[in-house]
Each structure stands twice: as structure tokens, then as C-alpha cells.
Amino acid sequence: MRIGAFTDKGKAREVNEDCFFVSKFSDEMCSGYCIIADGMGGHNAGEVASKMAIDEIQQYIKESYSHEMTHEQIIQILKESMNKANTIIYNKSLENELFSGMGTTAILCFVYHQSLYIAHVGDSRAYIIRGEEMYQITTDHSMVEELISSGSITREEAQNHPQKNVITRALGGDKDTPVDIYIQEYKPGDIILICTDGLTNMLTNSEILSVIKDNNDLQLAVEELITIANDKGGLDNITVVVLGL
């Protein structure tokens, strides 16, 4: 398993409210996982929310996962880990006024044998690169995505929409937050990319694909992507994790 992972606060933000985690990967069992969270809220509450999400999800998987699990059990663990994080962040936001209204996106990518499982809340994204093409796996939980789905605006118009950064679902945002699950088979040579919107708002898909295809070292690819995002303005925190399967 080839891995590249990095986070940067960007050029415009004083604090990095993104957080990520990459587990150890077992080549024998071909299993492992990575998580990205992009927090939001005043008084650095976003930083607190994203770290809580990463910690709680990681801990739940550590306590619950075993190599003998079925397809259904893995899906259940992913959902339960996100639900647990949601409850803890939501309760924390009610207990402390400084954390009122805090929340975080979360995307959890779990590799097991020949399957890729993704649990998703918010507008951080997962992509798969296969051959010379890059496909978005997840669908954003955002205001503009709803407008695109309803036909009110085009995807091109969404790029500069005033509500571009408004998300409709986040961990900690409500007592119960639905979690989307995506399952995909992967093939030798596939590359998985997960990232926060600090990357996708600054680079096009073709730019991202070009950098990854030009770098066999995925750590160098990730760092180059973040450098380009910053060179274009770095308007948000930027976090990228790439897995070469």
C-alpha cells in the first residue's frame, strides 16, 4: 500500500480546523483505513470538533473491528463509529457555550480485501483514480449540490455560487445525523483520494489527476497538490490523503 497524507492551514486562515488519521495497513489482510474531518464553528470550536471526530471514530474501530468480520458487520461499524462521534460532538456543543453550534465534516475510507467502504457526512470528498480517469465517489451534503440536483443551477454556476460553502449535514449538527455509505470494488493500480474542500475549491479534477499521475511517490504528490492550492490563494485549510492500492 502506497500512502501520501498531509494537512496545511492555507494562506487565509489563522487556525487549521482540518484533522486526519491514517491507520497502519495490513498487506497480508489488505486492510486499513483513513479519516478526514473539516471542522466549523467559532472560538476554534471547529478545531475541537474535527479532532473529536477523528479520535472517537478511530477509537470505536479499534475496539470493534476484527479480521473475521462480514460485509454487513463492517458497514455497521462504520455507521456506528460516525454516530458515536456525532453524539459526543453534539452533546459537547450543548454543554459548553464556546462550542455552541460546532460541527465537522467526516469521511472515513476503509479498505478490506477487494472492497472499499466509505462513510460520509458533509462536503469532504472521496475520489477513485482508475487508469487515466478520476471519478468522484461521494456526493456533497451542501446547499449548492441540492440546487444542482433540483435543476436550479448548473455545476458550472455552482463554482462561484454565494452559498458554495454552506453544508447541509455535519457531525454534531443535530442529535441524529444520517451517514451515507458507499461501497466499491477496487482493482490493482487504483488510487483513492480523500480531501477537504480546501483542495477541490482551488484545483480542478484535471489538475489533481495530472499531479497524482506524474508522481509515483504519493507523499510528494500530496504535498505538491497542497502547494498548488496555496499558490492559487490557499483560501481554506487543505487536507489530502491518497492511497495507492
Protein Blocks (a to p, Z undefined) as FASTA:
>chain_A
ZZdddddebjmbmbdcbdcddddddfklopadddddddedeehlmmmmmmmmmmmmmmmm
mmmgcfkbcfklmmmmmmmmmmmmmmmmmmmmmmpmklgoiacdddddddehjbccddde
djbdcdddehjaccdfbdcddfklmmmmnomacfklmmmgcklmpcfbdehkambdcddd
ddddddehiacddddfklmmmpcfklmmmmmmmpmblmlmmmmmmmmmmmnnopaccddd
dddZZ
